[in-house]
Amino acid sequence: MTRIVLSEEQLPTAWFNVLPVMPEPPQPPLHPATREPVGPDDLAPLFPMGLIAQEVSTDQWVDIPGEVLDILRLWRPTPLVRAERLEAALGTPARIYYKDESLSPAGSHKPNTAVAQAFYNKAESVQRLTTETGAGQWGSALAFACSQFELDCKVYMVRASYDQKPYRKIMMETWGSEVVPSPVDQPDHPGSLGLAISDAVRDAASRDDTHYSLGSVLNHVLLHQTIIGLEAKEQLALAGDARPDVVIGCCGGGSNLSGIALPFVPDDGVRLVAAEPSSCPTLTEGAFDYDFGDTAGMTPLLAMYTLGHDFVPPPIHAGGLRYHGDAPIVSSLVRSGRMEAVAYPQGKTFEASIQFGNAEGKLPAPETGHAIRAVIDEALAAKETGDERVILFNYSGHGLLDLSAYDDYLHGRLIDS
Ligand SMILES: Cc1ncc(COP(=O)(O)O)c(C=O)c1O
């Protein structure tokens, strides 16, 4: 079987909450001024109560609202694909499977949470959302979700990507969103996710009709993404593989990795691997500490691996991996030893993406290329030992609007600092 497909009726109806089964629970977010744990009232200016409740929920399962399921059904369940042609090209005995999250309207896993977040805001009569975006995948996901719920949306896009990727901007505008380059007050600055978060939070905090929406990092975002791993579990069983040996995702803030990996946290013997850029090596070289989620220091302090909230990563093409920190849940899993992390220079990731593209036909997003690098290395290690390892990874997005990055790679313009 090459594509393992579930019917619409098999779409999961509840998200999996990892908090009750974490080896070490993540430490609570702290108020930036008092350094006391934040309460719901501290978060209420930015988020609806429905999402604040999910942020701290310890229920094992959280029901997915019917209105959210109705929209997710536009592209879910996504297929699980056995990458047989890549296996053959590598000559590996490993079995490689990937969840194809590139099939969503915006082309990545991001709409899984964007739709849920727009729903909970609409349910509490919020009229407008602000957000940041790196490469434009998250911004386009939220723009799509806001168009479904008739919400206004303003996206602060990291300037380096705004200049490099005009098609993402057009996509967001077509779905009715306003897009501006960030940082808004420093026209010569290439920008960073941390700065764009500051712009978006400042906007939301200044208006009563507006909330802020984050595409990664927070517990509720990771919760919404677990639909990926829940489907994958069903599909692997249909393919005759009881469980994977290793689950791999690229890691920016940690949402697509968590989506595929968190449902496997309780399963003994399943390795979980985060793949990140060596130019923004949060998990492999960052310090585990409380730090701000944004550059200006407006957000609560999160317990995470961080390179410091004022770290500005080099403008690599994987804009979605240019974040100074990581989700507290992912950080805690790495710290406890339940999850591993690896880092790659971008040239190695494009090499992997091109190998994947020539074997399987699909051109991955530069972010996804980091996961594929790790997958290929795992498959080659399995070849060395003759091990029939089952490798599952998240194909978090397509790269069809990132072709300028491929052009740079193919013509020797890609710089690995
Ligand atoms: C395709 C794709 N993969 C991965 C990421 C990284 O984000 P996260 O770590 O939250 O999945 C992004 C972020 O923009 C993305 O667009």
The ligand as a Gaussian input file, in Angstrom:
#p B3LYP/6-31G(d) Opt

LIG

0 1
 C        5.936000      24.002000       6.589000
 C        6.375000      24.363000       7.970000
 N        6.940000      23.416000       8.727000
 C        7.363000      23.695000       9.988000
 C        7.252000      24.970000      10.513000
 C        7.790000      25.209000      11.890000
 O        6.838000      25.514000      12.853000
 P        6.469000      24.482000      13.979000
 O        7.735000      24.105000      14.661000
 O        5.542000      25.205000      14.875000
 O        5.823000      23.321000      13.318000
 C        6.644000      25.978000       9.783000
 C        6.485000      27.331000      10.339000
 O        6.161000      28.281000       9.712000
 C        6.204000      25.662000       8.465000
 O        5.644000      26.603000       7.705000

